[in-house]
């Protein structure tokens, strides 16, 4: 994604007297764009009121950063917020590796792993292993999802190796199917019991009749 693609993203947002960091987080939720900034510096800025509808990100950033003494530059898919005239810092990157298994320690291939709030992600290989490089955003969270398994959201917390065990998700359909199969099993067992009882009764009656005839 080039700089023009990033800046042309459309934003719809209504925030009154909101901290700039909160506004950037809301923008990030609506787009695939990451932000890099000094948290301490932005926390000192005055709150901003923002009311936009389908406005390009470029125009939104002009409103958010107006009269703050800060500007932005684009690095790949990341908007770097910095003081005007300051040297543009290199966006740090983190490579995270790991393995995804089920509760029986069986590797799960094809698990989707995404950086939360973005479309940046990867899937596990045939051995359940993965390697994902993400920008050094603040408090990154990885989302693990797989059909039939509960979704897991795991904070990176500076770790470079994250192994995950996914648990089965017992959905309403799964529970209904289980109940149906159990009911069929009970009916089958009951039928067999009745059949055996009926057969046994028939045999007893036959033997009684035979004895009676002999007498």
C-alpha distance (Angstrom), angle and dihedral (degrees) to the residues before:
residue distance angle dihedral
X1 . . .
X2 3.82 . .
X3 3.81 127.8 .
X4 3.81 93.5 -95.7
X5 3.81 91.6 53.3
X6 3.81 89.8 51.4
X7 3.82 95.0 48.2
X8 3.80 94.1 45.7
X9 3.80 93.5 60.8
X10 3.83 110.0 123.8
X11 3.81 119.3 -123.1
X12 3.80 130.2 -163.9
X13 3.80 112.9 -174.6
X14 3.81 141.8 152.5
X15 3.81 115.0 -166.8
X16 3.80 128.4 150.7
X17 3.81 121.2 -155.0
X18 3.79 91.0 -20.2
X19 3.81 125.3 163.8
X20 3.79 112.2 -102.7
X21 3.79 91.9 -120.6
X22 3.81 89.9 56.7
X23 3.79 90.0 51.3
X24 3.80 92.1 50.4
X25 3.81 90.3 50.8
X26 3.80 91.0 51.4
X27 3.81 90.5 49.3
X28 3.80 89.7 50.0
X29 3.82 90.3 54.3
X30 3.82 90.6 56.9
X31 3.79 96.3 46.4
X32 3.79 142.1 35.3
X33 3.79 89.5 -113.7
X34 3.80 124.1 119.8
X35 3.80 124.4 -152.3
X36 3.80 128.3 -145.9
X37 3.79 119.5 -166.5
X38 3.77 145.7 136.5
X39 3.79 104.2 -91.1
X40 3.79 94.7 -158.0
X41 3.80 92.0 52.2
X42 3.80 95.7 49.0
X43 3.80 93.0 45.2
X44 3.82 88.3 65.1
X45 3.81 93.5 58.2
X46 3.80 123.0 99.1
X47 3.82 119.4 -99.4
X48 3.79 116.4 -96.7
X49 3.80 131.4 -144.6
X50 3.78 112.3 -137.3
X51 3.80 126.9 -173.2
X52 3.80 112.8 166.5
X53 3.79 136.6 146.0
X54 3.80 122.5 -160.1
X55 3.79 90.6 -21.8
X56 3.84 119.8 158.5
X57 3.79 114.3 -105.1
X58 3.81 89.7 -119.9
X59 3.82 91.4 63.2
X60 3.80 92.9 42.1
X61 3.80 91.7 54.3
X62 3.80 90.1 51.5
X63 3.81 89.2 56.9
X64 3.80 94.7 44.3
X65 3.82 95.2 48.0
X66 3.82 98.0 37.6
X67 3.84 112.3 133.0
X68 3.81 92.0 -4.9
X69 3.78 97.9 109.6
X70 3.81 89.4 -121.3
X71 3.79 132.3 110.8
X72 3.78 136.6 -179.4
X73 3.79 138.9 -125.6
X74 3.78 129.6 -169.8
X75 3.79 121.2 -121.3
X76 3.81 111.4 179.6
X77 3.82 104.6 -60.3
X78 3.80 94.1 -16.4
X79 3.81 131.0 94.0
X80 3.80 108.8 -146.8
X81 3.81 114.5 -155.1
X82 3.83 112.7 -155.1
X83 3.79 141.6 155.3
X84 3.79 114.0 -83.6
X85 3.79 111.0 -91.2
X86 3.79 93.3 11.3
X87 3.78 120.0 128.9
X88 3.78 112.4 -93.3
X89 3.79 108.5 -110.3
X90 3.77 119.5 -135.3
X91 3.78 111.5 -108.9
X92 3.77 107.9 -116.3
X93 3.77 118.3 -129.8
X94 3.77 130.3 -153.5
X95 3.80 126.0 -156.6
X96 3.78 113.6 -153.7
X97 3.78 123.2 -168.8
X98 3.76 132.9 -178.0
X99 3.77 149.1 124.3
X100 3.80 131.7 -96.1
X101 3.82 120.3 -149.2
X102 3.79 139.5 161.0
X103 3.81 125.3 -112.4
X104 3.82 89.8 -82.5
X105 3.82 91.2 55.7
X106 3.81 91.9 -109.0
X107 3.85 111.7 148.9
X108 3.81 115.2 -113.1
X109 3.84 114.9 -144.1
X110 3.81 119.2 -161.1
X111 3.81 97.7 30.7
X112 3.82 110.3 154.8
X113 3.80 115.4 -129.7
X114 3.82 119.2 -170.8
X115 3.77 135.6 176.3
X116 3.80 100.2 -117.7
X117 3.80 114.4 -104.7
X118 3.82 93.0 20.0
X119 3.80 140.7 70.6
X120 3.80 90.6 -123.4
X121 3.76 107.4 122.3
X122 3.77 152.4 108.5
X123 3.81 141.4 -144.3
X124 3.79 129.5 -116.8
X125 3.81 119.6 -103.0
X126 3.81 127.2 -124.0
X127 3.80 90.2 -75.7
X128 3.81 92.8 51.2
X129 3.80 91.3 -108.5
X130 3.80 127.6 136.0
X131 3.80 142.2 179.9
X132 3.81 118.9 -161.2
X133 3.81 128.3 179.2
X134 3.81 114.8 -155.8
X135 3.81 133.5 176.1
X136 3.78 116.5 -100.3
X137 3.81 94.8 -99.9
X138 3.77 122.0 161.8
X139 3.81 116.0 -86.5
X140 3.82 97.3 -9.0
X141 3.80 117.4 -158.1
X142 3.81 126.4 -162.7
X143 3.80 120.2 -146.1
X144 3.82 117.2 -151.0
X145 3.81 117.8 -164.7
X146 3.79 134.8 171.2
X147 3.81 133.9 163.2
X148 3.80 110.9 -90.6
X149 3.81 93.0 12.7
X150 3.79 132.2 98.2
X151 3.81 113.7 -103.2
X152 3.81 113.4 -111.8
X153 3.81 126.4 -155.0
X154 3.79 112.7 -164.2
X155 3.80 127.2 -176.9
X156 3.80 112.7 -132.1
X157 3.84 94.2 -143.3
X158 3.80 92.2 -174.7
X159 3.80 94.5 -56.1
X160 3.80 121.4 141.3
X161 3.80 96.5 -167.3
X162 3.80 120.4 52.0
X163 3.79 120.2 172.5
X164 3.80 115.9 -171.1
X165 3.80 134.5 -161.2
X166 3.81 112.5 -157.4
X167 3.80 120.2 -152.4
X168 3.80 125.4 -142.5
X169 3.78 115.0 -99.6
X170 3.80 111.9 -135.1
X171 3.77 100.1 -154.5
X172 3.79 126.4 -171.7
X173 3.82 89.2 -99.2
X174 3.81 90.8 51.5
X175 3.81 91.8 49.1
X176 3.81 91.5 47.0
X177 3.79 91.4 50.3
X178 3.80 90.9 48.2
X179 3.80 91.7 50.2
X180 3.82 90.5 48.0
X181 3.79 92.8 51.0
X182 3.81 91.4 46.0
X183 3.81 91.0 50.4
X184 3.80 91.0 50.1
X185 3.79 89.9 49.0
X186 3.81 91.8 50.8
X187 3.80 91.7 47.7
X188 3.80 90.8 48.8
X189 3.80 92.0 49.7
X190 3.80 91.2 46.3
X191 3.79 91.1 49.4
X192 3.79 91.0 50.1
X193 3.80 91.0 49.0
X194 3.81 91.6 50.1
X195 3.79 90.6 46.4
X196 3.79 92.2 50.2
X197 3.79 91.4 46.7
X198 3.80 91.1 49.2
X199 3.80 91.7 47.8
X200 3.79 91.6 48.6
X201 3.81 91.2 48.8
X202 3.81 90.7 50.7
X203 3.80 91.1 51.2
X204 3.81 92.5 49.1
X205 3.80 92.0 49.0
X206 3.80 90.7 48.4
X207 3.82 91.1 51.4
X208 3.80 91.8 47.2
X209 3.80 91.0 51.3
X210 3.80 90.9 48.7
X211 3.81 91.3 52.1
X212 3.80 91.0 46.4
X213 3.79 91.2 51.5
X214 3.77 91.2 50.8
X215 3.78 90.1 54.1
